[in-house]
Amino acid sequence: MEFNKLRGIIADVLNLDPEEVTAESRFTEDLGADSLDLYQIKLEIEDAFDRQIEDEKVAGVKTVQDVLDLIRAEAAD
């Protein structure tokens, strides 16, 4: 459920087919995201999942799975 929601957000921001977004996808190399795209994705995630994500934590994110792990860790706090 979380993955499908996250995939939809990423695909929407990056104008991709959701099927192109996998857990292993790297934002920059595979999906073509730049820093502004990543910031927009962060804002959309915060809104969709109703939680704040610290910028420092986002800086270490490389793959979609990293973001999913971050969302789950924030939910556990």
Rosetta silent file (secondary structure, phi, psi, omega in degrees, C-alpha in Angstrom):
SEQUENCE: MEFNKLRGIIADVLNLDPEEVTAESRFTEDLGADSLDLYQIKLEIEDAFDRQIEDEKVAGVKTVQDVLDLIRAEAAD
SCORE:     score description
SCORE:     0.000 S_00000001
   1 L     0.000  -52.075  179.202    0.000    0.000    0.000 S_00000001
   2 H   -60.415  -42.180 -177.888    2.690    2.495    1.007 S_00000001
   3 H   -62.573  -43.696 -179.231    4.791    1.552   -2.005 S_00000001
   4 H   -64.020  -38.994  177.556    1.936    2.087   -4.458 S_00000001
   5 H   -65.088  -46.236  179.355    1.144    5.479   -2.945 S_00000001
   6 H   -62.740  -44.390  178.689    4.818    6.454   -3.036 S_00000001
   7 H   -58.394  -41.991  178.637    5.199    5.190   -6.608 S_00000001
   8 H   -62.681  -41.853  178.626    2.224    7.316   -7.666 S_00000001
   9 H   -62.583  -49.796 -178.057    3.710   10.440   -6.084 S_00000001
  10 H   -61.937  -46.051 -179.746    7.096    9.913   -7.709 S_00000001
  11 H   -62.150  -39.681 -179.814    5.591    9.119  -11.109 S_00000001
  12 H   -65.544  -48.254 -178.818    3.356   12.175  -10.929 S_00000001
  13 H   -64.048  -39.316 -175.454    6.149   14.591   -9.984 S_00000001
  14 H   -94.665    4.018 -179.335    8.550   13.168  -12.575 S_00000001
  15 L    54.415   50.275  179.567    5.909   12.668  -15.308 S_00000001
  16 L  -117.318  161.913  169.502    6.611    8.944  -15.546 S_00000001
  17 L   -73.353  131.431 -179.823    4.503    5.846  -15.951 S_00000001
  18 H   -53.508  -29.207  179.306    4.164    4.375  -12.422 S_00000001
  19 H   -64.884  -21.628  178.564    5.380    1.039  -13.788 S_00000001
  20 H   -74.976  -17.095 -176.391    8.777    2.656  -14.440 S_00000001
  21 L   -95.963  114.471  177.389    9.207    3.292  -10.706 S_00000001
  22 L  -117.421  168.572  178.732   10.525    0.282   -8.796 S_00000001
  23 L   -61.233  -30.329 -177.808   11.877   -0.070   -5.266 S_00000001
  24 L   -85.969   -8.498 -177.943   15.383   -0.328   -6.727 S_00000001
  25 L   -60.003  132.605  175.010   15.047    2.784   -8.902 S_00000001
  26 E   -93.641  133.376 -173.502   17.675    5.421   -8.193 S_00000001
  27 L   -58.544  -51.391 -175.731   16.235    8.915   -8.288 S_00000001
  28 L   -77.122  -54.207 -173.328   18.981   10.646  -10.234 S_00000001
  29 L   -70.150  -44.223 -174.062   20.433    7.892  -12.380 S_00000001
  30 L   -93.353  -35.965 -173.259   17.302    5.888  -13.231 S_00000001
  31 L  -104.293   -8.328  176.108   14.433    8.355  -12.910 S_00000001
  32 L    73.979   23.415 -178.786   16.171   11.563  -13.996 S_00000001
  33 L   -78.500  143.834  172.362   15.249   13.543  -10.881 S_00000001
  34 L  -110.730 -176.248 -174.634   17.096   16.724   -9.962 S_00000001
  35 H   -63.166  -35.289  177.890   17.237   18.495   -6.597 S_00000001
  36 H   -68.324  -39.235  176.109   14.032   20.448   -7.232 S_00000001
  37 H   -61.147  -44.098 -179.187   12.202   17.254   -8.165 S_00000001
  38 H   -63.740  -37.859  177.829   13.415   15.612   -4.963 S_00000001
  39 H   -66.272  -42.075  178.203   12.214   18.560   -2.891 S_00000001
  40 H   -63.738  -40.933  177.114    8.790   18.418   -4.576 S_00000001
  41 H   -61.431  -43.218  178.051    8.617   14.667   -3.929 S_00000001
  42 H   -57.512  -47.055 -179.776    9.468   15.312   -0.265 S_00000001
  43 H   -62.519  -42.199  179.347    6.639   17.854    0.040 S_00000001
  44 H   -65.100  -39.203  178.588    4.156   15.511   -1.638 S_00000001
  45 H   -65.069  -44.341  179.655    5.191   12.637    0.642 S_00000001
  46 H   -59.459  -40.606  179.158    4.799   14.796    3.738 S_00000001
  47 H   -69.810  -47.713 -175.581    1.302   15.746    2.619 S_00000001
  48 H   -67.896  -36.830 -176.378    0.214   12.258    1.532 S_00000001
  49 H  -100.655    0.966  176.561    1.599   10.435    4.575 S_00000001
  50 L    53.014   51.533  176.270    0.818   13.267    7.038 S_00000001
  51 L  -154.500  152.802  178.342    4.292   13.442    8.573 S_00000001
  52 L   -91.318  141.689  177.651    7.311   15.704    8.463 S_00000001
  53 L  -122.421  124.555 -178.632   10.616   14.425    7.110 S_00000001
  54 L   -66.581  139.839 -179.596   13.806   16.198    8.097 S_00000001
  55 H   -58.056  -36.209 -179.270   15.878   17.562    5.216 S_00000001
  56 H   -61.774  -36.528  179.567   19.005   15.904    6.631 S_00000001
  57 H   -70.895  -34.833 -179.513   17.366   12.489    6.343 S_00000001
  58 H   -69.237  -30.685 -177.434   16.319   13.150    2.758 S_00000001
  59 H   -59.725  -29.353 -178.966   19.888   14.066    1.783 S_00000001
  60 L   -88.489   -0.170 -176.422   20.992   10.433    2.185 S_00000001
  61 L   -78.241  129.722  178.169   18.211    8.997    0.040 S_00000001
  62 L  -119.578  -36.153 -175.801   19.308    7.386   -3.215 S_00000001
  63 E  -121.089  167.498  175.935   16.570    4.864   -4.110 S_00000001
  64 H   -61.227  -38.885  178.229   12.817    4.556   -3.847 S_00000001
  65 H   -61.519  -36.999  176.620   13.350    1.841   -1.226 S_00000001
  66 H   -58.408  -41.757  179.450   15.368    4.340    0.852 S_00000001
  67 H   -67.509  -42.502  178.591   12.346    6.651    0.898 S_00000001
  68 H   -60.863  -43.425  176.943   10.011    3.816    1.791 S_00000001
  69 H   -62.016  -39.423  179.480   12.300    2.830    4.674 S_00000001
  70 H   -65.256  -43.321  177.892   12.385    6.465    5.819 S_00000001
  71 H   -61.673  -44.064 -179.750    8.577    6.705    5.789 S_00000001
  72 H   -66.447  -38.429  178.095    8.267    3.501    7.779 S_00000001
  73 H   -66.010  -39.748  178.207   10.889    4.667   10.304 S_00000001
  74 H   -66.712  -34.631  178.878    9.091    7.999   10.755 S_00000001
  75 H   -68.360  -30.539 -179.270    5.812    6.145   11.285 S_00000001
  76 H   -76.346  -22.458 -179.494    7.400    4.047   14.015 S_00000001
  77 L   -72.385    0.000    0.000    8.604    7.122   15.934 S_00000001
